[in-house]
């Protein structure tokens, strides 16, 4: 029986889940498991190999796979999970949507108000209401994105980048 493309993607996703979990306890890039063995996955594997005194190839050979699995099972408890913000069939979040992803978007918008005080305050309701749409539009005004008030993948990536910068600058201020 031939090794199918689906099986290959599933194995890559499993590898990425190991790396994602370990990245919470070791200095590795945070990957989102997508089943694609790209540059970020190769770099995370290479860094893991370096930290564990394995040949630095960026490829998940048997020795690397076994070391990753062992590190994941030993160091990651409880298992970490990633949020699939855009599951199959969802390309964006807009007014009327609800659920944990919308709740997360609202939390990020709240956290970003320290850096962007003009962003309209939103409640953590889990429902994409008019206030959330307004706050998203205001955030998008700071980006090269269209100000449509809809969180698609591009807006999501900008939200995460801004949140990362906010967390980094807040941590830096606390250390000094």
Buried (B, 14 or more C-beta within 10 A) or exposed (E): EEEEEEEEBEBBBBBBBBBBBBBEBBEBEEBEBBBEBEEBBBBBBBBBBEBBEBEBEBEBEEEBBEBBEEBBEEEBEEEBEBEEBBEEEEEBBBEEBEEEBBBBBBEBBBBBBEBBEEBBEBEEEBBBBEBBBBBBBBBBEBBEBEBBBBBBEBBBEBBEEBBEEBEEEEEEEEEE
